[in-house]
């Protein structure tokens, strides 16, 4: 096996890991949305139950809100870490592309440019929106929402 074969294998592995990280990110996102929906539904169920004492209502609401805060914070940290791996794998693939040359000519250019820089197809402004930032800020917004609920149950109600 020569150097070019090894570089090509490195590129294949980095590309596959990059794709796999992307799939894992969306899978985690669906888990987070599902769990947040279950928690919100549970909180709604507690709010609509009239046969519960005020103390039980407060304790259960605080417990659900606390769990929501923890889940949201953990998810945002996991997402940020996964995104860094996503960028790392793309950088590995790009590095292998740059090193892999045949007759002093670069043969792979899939990772050469990002979506904002490419000119192969017309890309709408919505497709160029930084989805990863949006997901991260969504997680932070949900965390803040759970914190507000937790504080309101702990101190106001």
C-alpha positions in Angstrom: 0.0 0.0 0.0 1.5 3.4 -1.0 1.0 6.8 0.5 -1.8 7.8 -1.8 -3.8 4.7 -0.9 -3.3 5.5 2.8 -4.4 9.1 2.3 -7.5 7.9 0.4 -8.4 5.5 3.2 -7.9 8.3 5.7 -10.2 10.6 3.6 -12.8 7.9 3.4 -12.8 7.3 7.2 -12.9 11.0 8.0 -15.8 11.5 5.5 -17.7 8.6 6.9 -17.2 9.8 10.5 -18.2 13.3 9.5 -21.5 11.9 8.0 -22.0 9.7 11.1 -21.6 12.6 13.5 -24.2 14.5 11.4 -26.7 11.7 11.7 -26.0 11.4 15.5 -26.6 15.1 15.9 -30.1 14.9 14.4 -30.9 11.7 16.3 -30.0 13.4 19.5 -32.0 16.4 18.5 -35.1 14.3 18.0 -34.5 12.6 21.4 -34.3 16.1 23.1 -37.5 17.4 21.4 -39.3 14.2 22.4 -38.2 14.3 26.0 -38.9 18.1 26.3 -42.4 17.4 24.9 -43.0 14.6 27.4 -41.9 16.9 30.3 -44.0 19.8 29.0 -47.0 17.4 28.7 -46.4 16.1 32.2 -46.3 19.6 33.5 -49.5 20.4 31.7 -51.1 17.3 33.2 -50.1 18.4 36.7 -51.5 21.9 36.1 -54.9 20.5 35.0 -55.2 18.1 37.8 -57.5 19.7 40.3 -57.4 16.9 42.9 -53.8 17.6 43.9 -52.8 19.5 47.1 -50.9 22.8 46.7 -47.8 21.2 48.2 -47.9 18.2 45.9 -48.5 20.6 42.9 -45.5 22.6 43.9 -43.1 19.7 44.5 -44.0 17.9 41.3 -43.8 21.1 39.2 -40.4 21.9 40.7 -39.2 18.3 40.1 -40.3 18.4 36.4 -38.8 21.9 35.9 -35.5 20.9 37.5 -35.3 17.8 35.3 -36.1 20.0 32.3 -33.2 22.3 33.2 -30.8 19.5 33.7 -31.8 17.7 30.4 -31.6 21.0 28.4 -28.2 21.9 29.8 -26.7 18.5 29.3 -28.2 18.4 25.8 -26.7 21.8 24.8 -23.3 20.7 26.1 -23.5 17.4 24.2 -24.5 19.2 21.1 -21.6 21.6 21.3 -19.2 18.8 21.8 -20.7 16.8 18.9 -20.5 19.9 16.7 -16.8 20.3 17.5 -16.2 16.6 16.4 -18.3 17.4 13.3 -15.9 20.3 12.5 -12.9 18.2 13.4 -13.9 15.3 11.0 -14.5 17.8 8.2 -11.1 19.3 8.8 -9.5 15.8 8.8 -11.1 15.0 5.4 -10.1 18.4 4.0 -6.5 17.9 5.2 -6.4 14.4 3.5 -7.9 16.0 0.3 -5.1 18.6 0.2 -2.4 16.0 0.7 -3.8 13.5 -1.8 -2.4 14.4 -5.2 -1.9 12.5 -8.4 0.8 13.9 -10.7 1.0 17.0 -8.5 -2.6 17.7 -9.0 -5.3 17.7 -6.3 -7.9 15.0 -7.1 -10.5 15.4 -4.3 -12.2 18.7 -3.6 -15.4 17.7 -1.8 -14.3 19.5 1.5 -12.5 22.3 -0.3 -15.3 24.9 0.2 -18.2 25.2 2.6 -21.8 25.8 1.6 -21.5 29.5 1.7 -18.5 29.5 -0.6 -19.4 26.9 -3.2 -20.7 27.9 -6.7 -21.8 24.6 -8.1 -25.5 25.1 -7.4 -27.7 28.0 -6.4 -28.4 27.9 -2.6 -31.1 29.9 -1.0 -30.5 32.2 1.9 -32.4 29.8 4.2 -30.1 26.9 3.3 -27.1 29.0 4.2 -28.5 29.7 7.7 -26.2 28.4 10.4 -28.4 25.5 11.5 -26.0 24.3 14.2 -26.1 27.8 15.9 -29.9 27.7 15.7 -30.1 24.3 17.4 -27.7 25.4 20.1 -29.6 28.6 20.8 -32.9 26.6 20.8 -31.4 24.3 23.5 -30.4 27.4 25.5 -33.8 29.0 25.1 -35.5 25.8 26.3 -33.1 25.8 29.3 -34.0 29.3 30.1 -37.7 28.5 29.8 -37.3 25.6 32.3 -35.3 27.9 34.6 -38.1 30.5 34.5 -40.7 27.8 35.3 -38.5 26.4 38.1 -38.1 29.8 39.7 -41.8 30.7 39.4 -42.8 27.4 41.0 -40.1 27.6 43.7 -40.7 31.2 44.8 -43.9 32.6 43.3 -46.5 29.9 43.6 
